[in-house]
Amino acid sequence: MTVTTENAAPVSSRARADIDLAALRANVRALRRTAPGAELMAVVKSDAYGHGAVPCARAALDAGATWLGTATPEEALALRAAGLPGRIMCWLWTPGGPWKAAVEADIDVSVSGMWALEELLAAVREAGTPARVQLKADTGLGRGGCQPGDDWAALVDAALRAERAGLVRITGLWSHFACADEPGHPSIAAQLTRFRAMLAEAEGKGVTPEVRHIANSPATLTLPEAHFDLVRSGIAVYGISPSPEIGTPADFGLRPVMTLTASVALVKQVPGGHGVSYGHHYTTPGATTLGLVPVGYADGIPRHASGTGPVLVGGKWRTVAGRIAMDQFVVDLGGDEPPPGAEAVLFGPGDRGEPTAEDWAQAAGTIAYEIVTRIGTRVPRVHLGGRGGGGS
Ligand SMILES: *Cc1c(COP(=O)(O)O)cnc(C)c1O
């Protein structure tokens, strides 16, 4: 199989994140079967949750995603500049953002309030091209989005005036859940009720959206009544369950896409009573062997997993001994002496007996989203299983 990295840098022997694009495509197909009546937006913000935005976006489109979603306009513009076709939407705007560039690049932009619509309309006049705009409703998340009531009425009215003037096409009406990963949470039904009311109000005034959407990964997987015309799936595309409470990846026909490995840099014998790593928070209980794993918090290995993070070395689960440092941590190998250069698997799909990103999340007191997204730029992404058996 051909191996490439996005920047064509040599892949160091120290550490690598293999990205299984065949698994990503299979995940996209599984999600499409789960939401058969809706289009699928692959959310590839934050460098595809650390997996590499451009190769992952291509693979998602190959497998039938019809939209790509990013948080920032810069992320959306980078996808377009890399040649990605089709619909791309971004939603995290700040005043002075690149509205004109987004309009010229045919990006669907989201607005949550009047300031944003006004900046968009100024850019449309400058560009001389109409924009595709989606109106975002706050149905209860209490984060982005326009509040129901007078604010929503005013935003919808202003957008409709702009549409009638030929300045914009209102392509979507949308919202985002607060607690979709907690099935049965009362806010879910409340948000759906408010969403339907805000849709009805806008459509009653004359908005004819192409897509109405509210579902993230947990809603895609567990709430068919929330699928509407489009589902926006992020974490599930990368084969990770949004929450262990709702199921494992396998329960949903998903397979983790990223495998993070490092080469053991040193194996040595030490006596009992030997302190290990900064602060000596681990002391060898007896004579043993220590293995040095050359990745640390600069690579996104959470320091909060000091003393708890799991690693597969020589077929056995080992636990981080003492503190995780910037560039390295140590495992107690219990007398085993794997050769230097032996593979240490921090996480992967789990079917070779290795830990998963979810295991690291639990070790660090966080969610698996954060584990994969924070893997640092010093770790090369190696895209496997790309189109035609080639690289990325
Ligand atoms: C990140 C994000 C998503 C994707 O969420 P997942 O839980 O990863 O599927 C969907 N919509 C919006 C607005 C987002 O910011």
The ligand as a Gaussian input file, in Angstrom:
#p B3LYP/6-31G(d) Opt

LIG

0 1
 C      -18.789000      19.761000      15.406000
 C      -20.168000      19.958000      14.946000
 C      -20.911000      18.889000      14.435000
 C      -20.432000      17.467000      14.468000
 O      -20.575000      16.958000      15.780000
 P      -20.266000      15.419000      16.079000
 O      -20.784000      15.186000      17.448000
 O      -18.780000      15.268000      15.985000
 O      -20.963000      14.651000      15.031000
 C      -22.157000      19.151000      13.909000
 N      -22.644000      20.412000      13.885000
 C      -21.968000      21.453000      14.396000
 C      -22.572000      22.809000      14.372000
 C      -20.711000      21.275000      14.956000
 O      -20.048000      22.316000      15.461000

